[in-house]
Amino acid sequence: MGMHDATSSKPNREVVESLYASLARGDAAAVTELLAADLDWWFHGPRRCQHMRRMLTGEEVGAMAFRFAPTRMAEVGCSTIEGDDGWVVAEGWSGVSEGDYWVHAWCLHGGVITGLREYFNTSVTAVRELGRPVNFKEDVVWVVWESQSPKPKGRSMPGLVLAI
């Protein structure tokens, strides 16, 4: 069974949930089955926080590996057809006071993860342009997901808008 066949029957959210579970178990074979061989990865944040890249390349394993435990996850801008193209956004916080807040935007095609947009210590708003109103004076843009990060006292985070 090929990579595409193994995951195409699962909804996109389940594919991403399986990825986080496989990473937590340290199951490299399962992770490989869920990702496209040419994964498109884009990172925004402090260089020290490139944990996902280090995990996916085998640089960060075992007890040293960062623990990604999403506190919230949602399918956004997705088709209603299972296994079709779409996005899943997840967020989490690695600690109470000094930890790092992260957001992952996963792009899927045919049930396989083809891209990752990773953000550390940045709040993210995902939007989708749906068209123009009848009077053509302004664009209609819909917010489909917005960060709900805990904000410790004395700490602020820049905000970014992600177009999906």
CNS distance restraints for C-alpha pairs under 8 A (distance, minus, plus):
assign (resid   1 and name CA) (resid   5 and name CA) 6.10 0.50 0.50
assign (resid   1 and name CA) (resid   6 and name CA) 6.40 0.50 0.50
assign (resid   2 and name CA) (resid   6 and name CA) 6.25 0.50 0.50
assign (resid   3 and name CA) (resid   7 and name CA) 6.85 0.50 0.50
assign (resid   3 and name CA) (resid  33 and name CA) 5.11 0.50 0.50
assign (resid   3 and name CA) (resid  34 and name CA) 6.78 0.50 0.50
assign (resid   3 and name CA) (resid 112 and name CA) 7.48 0.50 0.50
assign (resid   4 and name CA) (resid   8 and name CA) 5.86 0.50 0.50
assign (resid   4 and name CA) (resid 110 and name CA) 6.88 0.50 0.50
assign (resid   4 and name CA) (resid 111 and name CA) 6.71 0.50 0.50
assign (resid   4 and name CA) (resid 112 and name CA) 6.22 0.50 0.50
assign (resid   5 and name CA) (resid   9 and name CA) 7.74 0.50 0.50
assign (resid   6 and name CA) (resid  33 and name CA) 7.43 0.50 0.50
assign (resid   7 and name CA) (resid  15 and name CA) 6.84 0.50 0.50
assign (resid   7 and name CA) (resid  34 and name CA) 6.95 0.50 0.50
assign (resid   7 and name CA) (resid  83 and name CA) 7.76 0.50 0.50
assign (resid   7 and name CA) (resid 110 and name CA) 7.94 0.50 0.50
assign (resid   7 and name CA) (resid 111 and name CA) 5.10 0.50 0.50
assign (resid   7 and name CA) (resid 112 and name CA) 6.45 0.50 0.50
assign (resid   8 and name CA) (resid  82 and name CA) 7.63 0.50 0.50
assign (resid   8 and name CA) (resid  83 and name CA) 4.89 0.50 0.50
assign (resid   8 and name CA) (resid 110 and name CA) 5.44 0.50 0.50
assign (resid   8 and name CA) (resid 111 and name CA) 4.12 0.50 0.50
assign (resid   8 and name CA) (resid 112 and name CA) 7.00 0.50 0.50
assign (resid   9 and name CA) (resid  82 and name CA) 6.56 0.50 0.50
assign (resid   9 and name CA) (resid  83 and name CA) 5.88 0.50 0.50
assign (resid   9 and name CA) (resid 111 and name CA) 7.02 0.50 0.50
assign (resid  10 and name CA) (resid  14 and name CA) 6.13 0.50 0.50
assign (resid  10 and name CA) (resid  15 and name CA) 6.36 0.50 0.50
assign (resid  10 and name CA) (resid  82 and name CA) 6.46 0.50 0.50
assign (resid  10 and name CA) (resid  83 and name CA) 6.18 0.50 0.50
assign (resid  10 and name CA) (resid 111 and name CA) 6.57 0.50 0.50
assign (resid  11 and name CA) (resid  15 and name CA) 6.59 0.50 0.50
assign (resid  11 and name CA) (resid  82 and name CA) 4.89 0.50 0.50
assign (resid  11 and name CA) (resid  83 and name CA) 5.71 0.50 0.50
assign (resid  11 and name CA) (resid 111 and name CA) 7.16 0.50 0.50
assign (resid  12 and name CA) (resid  16 and name CA) 6.48 0.50 0.50
assign (resid  12 and name CA) (resid  75 and name CA) 7.31 0.50 0.50
assign (resid  12 and name CA) (resid  82 and name CA) 7.08 0.50 0.50
assign (resid  12 and name CA) (resid  83 and name CA) 6.30 0.50 0.50
assign (resid  12 and name CA) (resid  84 and name CA) 7.99 0.50 0.50
assign (resid  12 and name CA) (resid  86 and name CA) 7.15 0.50 0.50
assign (resid  12 and name CA) (resid  87 and name CA) 7.52 0.50 0.50
assign (resid  12 and name CA) (resid  88 and name CA) 6.88 0.50 0.50
assign (resid  12 and name CA) (resid 108 and name CA) 6.80 0.50 0.50
assign (resid  12 and name CA) (resid 111 and name CA) 6.08 0.50 0.50
assign (resid  13 and name CA) (resid  17 and name CA) 6.13 0.50 0.50
assign (resid  13 and name CA) (resid  73 and name CA) 7.81 0.50 0.50
assign (resid  13 and name CA) (resid  74 and name CA) 7.07 0.50 0.50
assign (resid  13 and name CA) (resid  75 and name CA) 6.18 0.50 0.50
assign (resid  13 and name CA) (resid  88 and name CA) 6.10 0.50 0.50
assign (resid  14 and name CA) (resid  18 and name CA) 6.01 0.50 0.50
assign (resid  15 and name CA) (resid  19 and name CA) 6.34 0.50 0.50
assign (resid  15 and name CA) (resid  34 and name CA) 6.99 0.50 0.50
assign (resid  15 and name CA) (resid 111 and name CA) 6.90 0.50 0.50
assign (resid  15 and name CA) (resid 112 and name CA) 7.58 0.50 0.50
assign (resid  15 and name CA) (resid 113 and name CA) 7.88 0.50 0.50
assign (resid  16 and name CA) (resid  20 and name CA) 6.47 0.50 0.50
assign (resid  16 and name CA) (resid  88 and name CA) 7.28 0.50 0.50
assign (resid  16 and name CA) (resid 106 and name CA) 7.62 0.50 0.50
assign (resid  16 and name CA) (resid 113 and name CA) 7.82 0.50 0.50
assign (resid  17 and name CA) (resid  21 and name CA) 6.26 0.50 0.50
assign (resid  18 and name CA) (resid  22 and name CA) 6.01 0.50 0.50
assign (resid  19 and name CA) (resid  23 and name CA) 6.14 0.50 0.50
assign (resid  19 and name CA) (resid  30 and name CA) 7.66 0.50 0.50
assign (resid  19 and name CA) (resid  31 and name CA) 5.87 0.50 0.50
assign (resid  19 and name CA) (resid  34 and name CA) 6.68 0.50 0.50
assign (resid  20 and name CA) (resid  24 and name CA) 6.16 0.50 0.50
assign (resid  20 and name CA) (resid  68 and name CA) 6.93 0.50 0.50
assign (resid  20 and name CA) (resid  69 and name CA) 7.35 0.50 0.50
assign (resid  21 and name CA) (resid  25 and name CA) 6.32 0.50 0.50
assign (resid  22 and name CA) (resid  26 and name CA) 6.06 0.50 0.50
assign (resid  22 and name CA) (resid  27 and name CA) 5.11 0.50 0.50
assign (resid  22 and name CA) (resid  28 and name CA) 7.29 0.50 0.50
assign (resid  22 and name CA) (resid  30 and name CA) 6.07 0.50 0.50
assign (resid  22 and name CA) (resid  31 and name CA) 5.93 0.50 0.50
assign (resid  23 and name CA) (resid  27 and name CA) 6.14 0.50 0.50
assign (resid  23 and name CA) (resid  28 and name CA) 7.33 0.50 0.50
assign (resid  23 and name CA) (resid  31 and name CA) 6.80 0.50 0.50
assign (resid  23 and name CA) (resid  55 and name CA) 7.94 0.50 0.50
assign (resid  24 and name CA) (resid  67 and name CA) 6.83 0.50 0.50
assign (resid  24 and name CA) (resid  68 and name CA) 7.55 0.50 0.50
assign (resid  26 and name CA) (resid  61 and name CA) 7.39 0.50 0.50
assign (resid  26 and name CA) (resid  62 and name CA) 7.09 0.50 0.50
assign (resid  27 and name CA) (resid  31 and name CA) 6.42 0.50 0.50
assign (resid  28 and name CA) (resid  32 and name CA) 6.13 0.50 0.50
assign (resid  29 and name CA) (resid  33 and name CA) 6.44 0.50 0.50
assign (resid  30 and name CA) (resid  34 and name CA) 6.64 0.50 0.50
assign (resid  31 and name CA) (resid  35 and name CA) 6.53 0.50 0.50
assign (resid  32 and name CA) (resid  36 and name CA) 7.78 0.50 0.50
assign (resid  32 and name CA) (resid  37 and name CA) 7.95 0.50 0.50
assign (resid  34 and name CA) (resid 112 and name CA) 5.62 0.50 0.50
assign (resid  34 and name CA) (resid 113 and name CA) 6.12 0.50 0.50
assign (resid  35 and name CA) (resid  39 and name CA) 6.64 0.50 0.50
assign (resid  35 and name CA) (resid 112 and name CA) 5.78 0.50 0.50
assign (resid  35 and name CA) (resid 113 and name CA) 4.77 0.50 0.50
assign (resid  35 and name CA) (resid 114 and name CA) 6.35 0.50 0.50
assign (resid  36 and name CA) (resid 112 and name CA) 6.19 0.50 0.50
assign (resid  36 and name CA) (resid 113 and name CA) 5.85 0.50 0.50
assign (resid  36 and name CA) (resid 114 and name CA) 5.17 0.50 0.50
assign (resid  38 and name CA) (resid 114 and name CA) 7.22 0.50 0.50
assign (resid  39 and name CA) (resid 113 and name CA) 7.33 0.50 0.50
assign (resid  39 and name CA) (resid 114 and name CA) 4.98 0.50 0.50
assign (resid  39 and name CA) (resid 115 and name CA) 5.27 0.50 0.50
assign (resid  39 and name CA) (resid 116 and name CA) 7.47 0.50 0.50
assign (resid  40 and name CA) (resid 114 and name CA) 6.22 0.50 0.50
assign (resid  40 and name CA) (resid 115 and name CA) 4.39 0.50 0.50
assign (resid  40 and name CA) (resid 116 and name CA) 6.21 0.50 0.50
assign (resid  41 and name CA) (resid 115 and name CA) 5.69 0.50 0.50
assign (resid  41 and name CA) (resid 116 and name CA) 4.78 0.50 0.50
assign (resid  41 and name CA) (resid 117 and name CA) 6.01 0.50 0.50
assign (resid  41 and name CA) (resid 118 and name CA) 7.60 0.50 0.50
assign (resid  42 and name CA) (resid 116 and name CA) 6.25 0.50 0.50
assign (resid  42 and name CA) (resid 117 and name CA) 4.85 0.50 0.50
assign (resid  42 and name CA) (resid 118 and name CA) 6.12 0.50 0.50
assign (resid  43 and name CA) (resid  50 and name CA) 7.50 0.50 0.50
assign (resid  43 and name CA) (resid 117 and name CA) 6.02 0.50 0.50
assign (resid  43 and name CA) (resid 118 and name CA) 4.79 0.50 0.50
assign (resid  43 and name CA) (resid 119 and name CA) 6.03 0.50 0.50
assign (resid  44 and name CA) (resid 117 and name CA) 7.99 0.50 0.50
assign (resid  44 and name CA) (resid 118 and name CA) 6.18 0.50 0.50
assign (resid  44 and name CA) (resid 119 and name CA) 4.81 0.50 0.50
assign (resid  44 and name CA) (resid 120 and name CA) 6.34 0.50 0.50
assign (resid  45 and name CA) (resid  49 and name CA) 6.82 0.50 0.50
assign (resid  45 and name CA) (resid 119 and name CA) 5.87 0.50 0.50
assign (resid  45 and name CA) (resid 120 and name CA) 4.77 0.50 0.50
assign (resid  45 and name CA) (resid 121 and name CA) 6.57 0.50 0.50
assign (resid  45 and name CA) (resid 122 and name CA) 7.44 0.50 0.50
assign (resid  46 and name CA) (resid  50 and name CA) 7.60 0.50 0.50
assign (resid  46 and name CA) (resid 120 and name CA) 7.08 0.50 0.50
assign (resid  49 and name CA) (resid 120 and name CA) 6.91 0.50 0.50
assign (resid  50 and name CA) (resid  54 and name CA) 6.47 0.50 0.50
assign (resid  51 and name CA) (resid  55 and name CA) 6.08 0.50 0.50
assign (resid  51 and name CA) (resid  60 and name CA) 7.30 0.50 0.50
assign (resid  51 and name CA) (resid  65 and name CA) 7.48 0.50 0.50
assign (resid  51 and name CA) (resid  66 and name CA) 6.13 0.50 0.50
assign (resid  52 and name CA) (resid  56 and name CA) 6.06 0.50 0.50
assign (resid  52 and name CA) (resid  66 and name CA) 7.94 0.50 0.50
assign (resid  53 and name CA) (resid  57 and name CA) 6.10 0.50 0.50
assign (resid  54 and name CA) (resid  58 and name CA) 5.97 0.50 0.50
assign (resid  54 and name CA) (resid  59 and name CA) 4.73 0.50 0.50
assign (resid  54 and name CA) (resid  60 and name CA) 5.07 0.50 0.50
assign (resid  55 and name CA) (resid  59 and name CA) 6.00 0.50 0.50
assign (resid  55 and name CA) (resid  60 and name CA) 4.88 0.50 0.50
assign (resid  55 and name CA) (resid  61 and name CA) 6.35 0.50 0.50
assign (resid  55 and name CA) (resid  65 and name CA) 6.86 0.50 0.50
assign (resid  60 and name CA) (resid  64 and name CA) 6.18 0.50 0.50
assign (resid  60 and name CA) (resid  65 and name CA) 5.06 0.50 0.50
assign (resid  60 and name CA) (resid  66 and name CA) 7.80 0.50 0.50
assign (resid  61 and name CA) (resid  65 and name CA) 4.88 0.50 0.50
assign (resid  67 and name CA) (resid  94 and name CA) 7.46 0.50 0.50
assign (resid  68 and name CA) (resid  92 and name CA) 7.12 0.50 0.50
assign (resid  68 and name CA) (resid  94 and name CA) 7.51 0.50 0.50
assign (resid  69 and name CA) (resid  92 and name CA) 6.20 0.50 0.50
assign (resid  69 and name CA) (resid  93 and name CA) 7.88 0.50 0.50
assign (resid  69 and name CA) (resid  94 and name CA) 8.00 0.50 0.50
assign (resid  70 and name CA) (resid  90 and name CA) 5.94 0.50 0.50
assign (resid  70 and name CA) (resid  91 and name CA) 5.30 0.50 0.50
assign (resid  70 and name CA) (resid  92 and name CA) 4.58 0.50 0.50
assign (resid  70 and name CA) (resid  93 and name CA) 7.76 0.50 0.50
assign (resid  71 and name CA) (resid  90 and name CA) 7.53 0.50 0.50
assign (resid  71 and name CA) (resid  91 and name CA) 5.99 0.50 0.50
assign (resid  71 and name CA) (resid  92 and name CA) 5.00 0.50 0.50
assign (resid  71 and name CA) (resid  93 and name CA) 7.51 0.50 0.50
assign (resid  72 and name CA) (resid  90 and name CA) 5.64 0.50 0.50
assign (resid  72 and name CA) (resid  91 and name CA) 5.56 0.50 0.50
assign (resid  72 and name CA) (resid  92 and name CA) 6.95 0.50 0.50
assign (resid  73 and name CA) (resid  88 and name CA) 7.00 0.50 0.50
assign (resid  73 and name CA) (resid  89 and name CA) 5.60 0.50 0.50
assign (resid  73 and name CA) (resid  90 and name CA) 4.19 0.50 0.50
assign (resid  73 and name CA) (resid  91 and name CA) 6.58 0.50 0.50
assign (resid  74 and name CA) (resid  88 and name CA) 5.60 0.50 0.50
assign (resid  74 and name CA) (resid  89 and name CA) 5.43 0.50 0.50
assign (resid  74 and name CA) (resid  90 and name CA) 6.56 0.50 0.50
assign (resid  74 and name CA) (resid 145 and name CA) 7.86 0.50 0.50
assign (resid  75 and name CA) (resid  86 and name CA) 7.49 0.50 0.50
assign (resid  75 and name CA) (resid  87 and name CA) 5.82 0.50 0.50
assign (resid  75 and name CA) (resid  88 and name CA) 4.32 0.50 0.50
assign (resid  75 and name CA) (resid  89 and name CA) 6.35 0.50 0.50
assign (resid  76 and name CA) (resid  86 and name CA) 7.12 0.50 0.50
assign (resid  76 and name CA) (resid  87 and name CA) 5.47 0.50 0.50
assign (resid  76 and name CA) (resid  88 and name CA) 5.89 0.50 0.50
assign (resid  76 and name CA) (resid  89 and name CA) 7.00 0.50 0.50
assign (resid  76 and name CA) (resid 144 and name CA) 6.08 0.50 0.50
assign (resid  76 and name CA) (resid 145 and name CA) 6.94 0.50 0.50
assign (resid  76 and name CA) (resid 164 and name CA) 7.99 0.50 0.50
assign (resid  77 and name CA) (resid  86 and name CA) 6.17 0.50 0.50
assign (resid  77 and name CA) (resid  87 and name CA) 6.19 0.50 0.50
assign (resid  77 and name CA) (resid 128 and name CA) 6.82 0.50 0.50
assign (resid  77 and name CA) (resid 144 and name CA) 7.11 0.50 0.50
assign (resid  77 and name CA) (resid 164 and name CA) 6.34 0.50 0.50
assign (resid  78 and name CA) (resid  84 and name CA) 7.79 0.50 0.50
assign (resid  78 and name CA) (resid  85 and name CA) 6.59 0.50 0.50
assign (resid  78 and name CA) (resid  86 and name CA) 4.13 0.50 0.50
assign (resid  78 and name CA) (resid  87 and name CA) 5.91 0.50 0.50
assign (resid  79 and name CA) (resid  84 and name CA) 6.22 0.50 0.50
assign (resid  79 and name CA) (resid  85 and name CA) 6.58 0.50 0.50
assign (resid  79 and name CA) (resid  86 and name CA) 6.23 0.50 0.50
assign (resid  80 and name CA) (resid  84 and name CA) 7.77 0.50 0.50
assign (resid  82 and name CA) (resid 111 and name CA) 7.89 0.50 0.50
assign (resid  83 and name CA) (resid 109 and name CA) 7.08 0.50 0.50
assign (resid  83 and name CA) (resid 110 and name CA) 4.69 0.50 0.50
assign (resid  83 and name CA) (resid 111 and name CA) 4.44 0.50 0.50
assign (resid  84 and name CA) (resid 108 and name CA) 7.67 0.50 0.50
assign (resid  84 and name CA) (resid 109 and name CA) 6.01 0.50 0.50
assign (resid  84 and name CA) (resid 110 and name CA) 5.04 0.50 0.50
assign (resid  84 and name CA) (resid 111 and name CA) 6.71 0.50 0.50
assign (resid  85 and name CA) (resid 107 and name CA) 7.50 0.50 0.50
assign (resid  85 and name CA) (resid 108 and name CA) 5.44 0.50 0.50
assign (resid  85 and name CA) (resid 109 and name CA) 4.38 0.50 0.50
assign (resid  85 and name CA) (resid 110 and name CA) 6.07 0.50 0.50
assign (resid  85 and name CA) (resid 111 and name CA) 7.65 0.50 0.50
assign (resid  86 and name CA) (resid 107 and name CA) 5.90 0.50 0.50
assign (resid  86 and name CA) (resid 108 and name CA) 5.39 0.50 0.50
assign (resid  86 and name CA) (resid 109 and name CA) 6.78 0.50 0.50
assign (resid  87 and name CA) (resid 105 and name CA) 6.61 0.50 0.50
assign (resid  87 and name CA) (resid 106 and name CA) 5.45 0.50 0.50
assign (resid  87 and name CA) (resid 107 and name CA) 4.61 0.50 0.50
assign (resid  87 and name CA) (resid 108 and name CA) 6.11 0.50 0.50
assign (resid  87 and name CA) (resid 164 and name CA) 7.67 0.50 0.50
assign (resid  88 and name CA) (resid 105 and name CA) 5.81 0.50 0.50
assign (resid  88 and name CA) (resid 106 and name CA) 5.14 0.50 0.50
assign (resid  88 and name CA) (resid 107 and name CA) 6.68 0.50 0.50
assign (resid  88 and name CA) (resid 108 and name CA) 7.95 0.50 0.50
assign (resid  89 and name CA) (resid 103 and name CA) 7.08 0.50 0.50
assign (resid  89 and name CA) (resid 104 and name CA) 5.59 0.50 0.50
assign (resid  89 and name CA) (resid 105 and name CA) 4.39 0.50 0.50
assign (resid  89 and name CA) (resid 106 and name CA) 6.18 0.50 0.50
assign (resid  89 and name CA) (resid 145 and name CA) 7.85 0.50 0.50
assign (resid  90 and name CA) (resid 103 and name CA) 5.67 0.50 0.50
assign (resid  90 and name CA) (resid 104 and name CA) 5.18 0.50 0.50
assign (resid  90 and name CA) (resid 105 and name CA) 6.55 0.50 0.50
assign (resid  91 and name CA) (resid 101 and name CA) 7.50 0.50 0.50
assign (resid  91 and name CA) (resid 102 and name CA) 5.58 0.50 0.50
assign (resid  91 and name CA) (resid 103 and name CA) 4.32 0.50 0.50
assign (resid  91 and name CA) (resid 104 and name CA) 6.27 0.50 0.50
assign (resid  91 and name CA) (resid 147 and name CA) 7.42 0.50 0.50
assign (resid  91 and name CA) (resid 149 and name CA) 7.87 0.50 0.50
assign (resid  92 and name CA) (resid 101 and name CA) 5.89 0.50 0.50
assign (resid  92 and name CA) (resid 102 and name CA) 5.51 0.50 0.50
assign (resid  92 and name CA) (resid 103 and name CA) 6.69 0.50 0.50
assign (resid  92 and name CA) (resid 149 and name CA) 7.66 0.50 0.50
assign (resid  93 and name CA) (resid  99 and name CA) 6.56 0.50 0.50
assign (resid  93 and name CA) (resid 100 and name CA) 5.75 0.50 0.50
assign (resid  93 and name CA) (resid 101 and name CA) 4.40 0.50 0.50
assign (resid  93 and name CA) (resid 102 and name CA) 6.33 0.50 0.50
assign (resid  93 and name CA) (resid 149 and name CA) 7.54 0.50 0.50
assign (resid  93 and name CA) (resid 150 and name CA) 7.93 0.50 0.50
assign (resid  94 and name CA) (resid  99 and name CA) 4.84 0.50 0.50
assign (resid  94 and name CA) (resid 100 and name CA) 5.27 0.50 0.50
assign (resid  94 and name CA) (resid 101 and name CA) 6.41 0.50 0.50
assign (resid  95 and name CA) (resid  99 and name CA) 3.93 0.50 0.50
assign (resid  95 and name CA) (resid 100 and name CA) 6.63 0.50 0.50
assign (resid  97 and name CA) (resid 152 and name CA) 6.33 0.50 0.50
assign (resid 100 and name CA) (resid 120 and name CA) 6.66 0.50 0.50
assign (resid 100 and name CA) (resid 121 and name CA) 5.93 0.50 0.50
assign (resid 101 and name CA) (resid 120 and name CA) 5.74 0.50 0.50
assign (resid 101 and name CA) (resid 121 and name CA) 4.93 0.50 0.50
assign (resid 101 and name CA) (resid 122 and name CA) 7.27 0.50 0.50
assign (resid 101 and name CA) (resid 149 and name CA) 6.93 0.50 0.50
assign (resid 102 and name CA) (resid 118 and name CA) 7.32 0.50 0.50
assign (resid 102 and name CA) (resid 119 and name CA) 5.50 0.50 0.50
assign (resid 102 and name CA) (resid 120 and name CA) 4.39 0.50 0.50
assign (resid 102 and name CA) (resid 121 and name CA) 6.01 0.50 0.50
assign (resid 102 and name CA) (resid 122 and name CA) 7.18 0.50 0.50
assign (resid 103 and name CA) (resid 118 and name CA) 5.94 0.50 0.50
assign (resid 103 and name CA) (resid 119 and name CA) 5.10 0.50 0.50
assign (resid 103 and name CA) (resid 120 and name CA) 6.56 0.50 0.50
assign (resid 103 and name CA) (resid 122 and name CA) 7.86 0.50 0.50
assign (resid 103 and name CA) (resid 123 and name CA) 7.66 0.50 0.50
assign (resid 103 and name CA) (resid 124 and name CA) 7.21 0.50 0.50
assign (resid 103 and name CA) (resid 147 and name CA) 7.90 0.50 0.50
assign (resid 104 and name CA) (resid 116 and name CA) 6.66 0.50 0.50
assign (resid 104 and name CA) (resid 117 and name CA) 5.79 0.50 0.50
assign (resid 104 and name CA) (resid 118 and name CA) 4.70 0.50 0.50
assign (resid 104 and name CA) (resid 119 and name CA) 6.42 0.50 0.50
assign (resid 105 and name CA) (resid 116 and name CA) 5.66 0.50 0.50
assign (resid 105 and name CA) (resid 117 and name CA) 5.01 0.50 0.50
assign (resid 105 and name CA) (resid 118 and name CA) 6.47 0.50 0.50
assign (resid 106 and name CA) (resid 113 and name CA) 6.70 0.50 0.50
assign (resid 106 and name CA) (resid 114 and name CA) 7.66 0.50 0.50
assign (resid 106 and name CA) (resid 115 and name CA) 5.73 0.50 0.50
assign (resid 106 and name CA) (resid 116 and name CA) 4.64 0.50 0.50
assign (resid 106 and name CA) (resid 117 and name CA) 6.54 0.50 0.50
assign (resid 107 and name CA) (resid 113 and name CA) 5.85 0.50 0.50
assign (resid 107 and name CA) (resid 114 and name CA) 5.68 0.50 0.50
assign (resid 107 and name CA) (resid 115 and name CA) 4.79 0.50 0.50
assign (resid 107 and name CA) (resid 116 and name CA) 6.22 0.50 0.50
assign (resid 108 and name CA) (resid 112 and name CA) 5.31 0.50 0.50
assign (resid 108 and name CA) (resid 113 and name CA) 4.36 0.50 0.50
assign (resid 108 and name CA) (resid 114 and name CA) 5.37 0.50 0.50
assign (resid 108 and name CA) (resid 115 and name CA) 6.91 0.50 0.50
assign (resid 109 and name CA) (resid 113 and name CA) 6.49 0.50 0.50
assign (resid 109 and name CA) (resid 114 and name CA) 6.41 0.50 0.50
assign (resid 119 and name CA) (resid 123 and name CA) 7.99 0.50 0.50
assign (resid 119 and name CA) (resid 124 and name CA) 7.92 0.50 0.50
assign (resid 121 and name CA) (resid 157 and name CA) 5.98 0.50 0.50
assign (resid 121 and name CA) (resid 158 and name CA) 7.68 0.50 0.50
assign (resid 122 and name CA) (resid 157 and name CA) 5.18 0.50 0.50
assign (resid 122 and name CA) (resid 158 and name CA) 5.19 0.50 0.50
assign (resid 122 and name CA) (resid 159 and name CA) 5.64 0.50 0.50
assign (resid 122 and name CA) (resid 160 and name CA) 6.98 0.50 0.50
assign (resid 123 and name CA) (resid 146 and name CA) 7.94 0.50 0.50
assign (resid 123 and name CA) (resid 147 and name CA) 5.54 0.50 0.50
assign (resid 123 and name CA) (resid 148 and name CA) 7.94 0.50 0.50
assign (resid 123 and name CA) (resid 149 and name CA) 7.11 0.50 0.50
assign (resid 123 and name CA) (resid 157 and name CA) 6.30 0.50 0.50
assign (resid 123 and name CA) (resid 158 and name CA) 6.24 0.50 0.50
assign (resid 123 and name CA) (resid 159 and name CA) 4.65 0.50 0.50
assign (resid 123 and name CA) (resid 160 and name CA) 6.31 0.50 0.50
assign (resid 124 and name CA) (resid 146 and name CA) 6.06 0.50 0.50
assign (resid 124 and name CA) (resid 147 and name CA) 5.38 0.50 0.50
assign (resid 124 and name CA) (resid 159 and name CA) 5.67 0.50 0.50
assign (resid 124 and name CA) (resid 160 and name CA) 4.94 0.50 0.50
assign (resid 124 and name CA) (resid 161 and name CA) 5.82 0.50 0.50
assign (resid 124 and name CA) (resid 162 and name CA) 6.82 0.50 0.50
assign (resid 125 and name CA) (resid 143 and name CA) 7.01 0.50 0.50
assign (resid 125 and name CA) (resid 144 and name CA) 7.83 0.50 0.50
assign (resid 125 and name CA) (resid 145 and name CA) 5.81 0.50 0.50
assign (resid 125 and name CA) (resid 146 and name CA) 4.34 0.50 0.50
assign (resid 125 and name CA) (resid 147 and name CA) 6.21 0.50 0.50
assign (resid 125 and name CA) (resid 159 and name CA) 7.50 0.50 0.50
assign (resid 125 and name CA) (resid 160 and name CA) 6.28 0.50 0.50
assign (resid 125 and name CA) (resid 161 and name CA) 4.83 0.50 0.50
assign (resid 125 and name CA) (resid 162 and name CA) 6.02 0.50 0.50
assign (resid 126 and name CA) (resid 143 and name CA) 5.96 0.50 0.50
assign (resid 126 and name CA) (resid 144 and name CA) 5.72 0.50 0.50
assign (resid 126 and name CA) (resid 145 and name CA) 5.02 0.50 0.50
assign (resid 126 and name CA) (resid 146 and name CA) 6.21 0.50 0.50
assign (resid 126 and name CA) (resid 161 and name CA) 5.77 0.50 0.50
assign (resid 126 and name CA) (resid 162 and name CA) 4.58 0.50 0.50
assign (resid 126 and name CA) (resid 163 and name CA) 5.81 0.50 0.50
assign (resid 126 and name CA) (resid 164 and name CA) 6.52 0.50 0.50
assign (resid 127 and name CA) (resid 141 and name CA) 6.58 0.50 0.50
assign (resid 127 and name CA) (resid 142 and name CA) 5.51 0.50 0.50
assign (resid 127 and name CA) (resid 143 and name CA) 4.31 0.50 0.50
assign (resid 127 and name CA) (resid 144 and name CA) 5.38 0.50 0.50
assign (resid 127 and name CA) (resid 145 and name CA) 7.00 0.50 0.50
assign (resid 127 and name CA) (resid 161 and name CA) 7.00 0.50 0.50
assign (resid 127 and name CA) (resid 162 and name CA) 6.15 0.50 0.50
assign (resid 127 and name CA) (resid 163 and name CA) 5.03 0.50 0.50
assign (resid 127 and name CA) (resid 164 and name CA) 5.95 0.50 0.50
assign (resid 128 and name CA) (resid 141 and name CA) 5.90 0.50 0.50
assign (resid 128 and name CA) (resid 142 and name CA) 5.40 0.50 0.50
assign (resid 128 and name CA) (resid 143 and name CA) 6.46 0.50 0.50
assign (resid 128 and name CA) (resid 144 and name CA) 6.71 0.50 0.50
assign (resid 128 and name CA) (resid 163 and name CA) 5.77 0.50 0.50
assign (resid 128 and name CA) (resid 164 and name CA) 5.20 0.50 0.50
assign (resid 129 and name CA) (resid 139 and name CA) 7.66 0.50 0.50
assign (resid 129 and name CA) (resid 140 and name CA) 6.24 0.50 0.50
assign (resid 129 and name CA) (resid 141 and name CA) 4.51 0.50 0.50
assign (resid 129 and name CA) (resid 142 and name CA) 6.20 0.50 0.50
assign (resid 129 and name CA) (resid 163 and name CA) 7.78 0.50 0.50
assign (resid 129 and name CA) (resid 164 and name CA) 7.99 0.50 0.50
assign (resid 130 and name CA) (resid 140 and name CA) 6.19 0.50 0.50
assign (resid 130 and name CA) (resid 141 and name CA) 6.18 0.50 0.50
assign (resid 130 and name CA) (resid 142 and name CA) 7.07 0.50 0.50
assign (resid 131 and name CA) (resid 139 and name CA) 6.56 0.50 0.50
assign (resid 131 and name CA) (resid 140 and name CA) 5.71 0.50 0.50
assign (resid 131 and name CA) (resid 141 and name CA) 7.56 0.50 0.50
assign (resid 132 and name CA) (resid 136 and name CA) 5.71 0.50 0.50
assign (resid 132 and name CA) (resid 137 and name CA) 7.96 0.50 0.50
assign (resid 132 and name CA) (resid 138 and name CA) 6.65 0.50 0.50
assign (resid 132 and name CA) (resid 139 and name CA) 4.94 0.50 0.50
assign (resid 132 and name CA) (resid 140 and name CA) 5.37 0.50 0.50
assign (resid 133 and name CA) (resid 137 and name CA) 7.44 0.50 0.50
assign (resid 133 and name CA) (resid 138 and name CA) 7.04 0.50 0.50
assign (resid 133 and name CA) (resid 139 and name CA) 6.92 0.50 0.50
assign (resid 133 and name CA) (resid 140 and name CA) 6.52 0.50 0.50
assign (resid 151 and name CA) (resid 155 and name CA) 6.57 0.50 0.50
assign (resid 151 and name CA) (resid 156 and name CA) 7.01 0.50 0.50
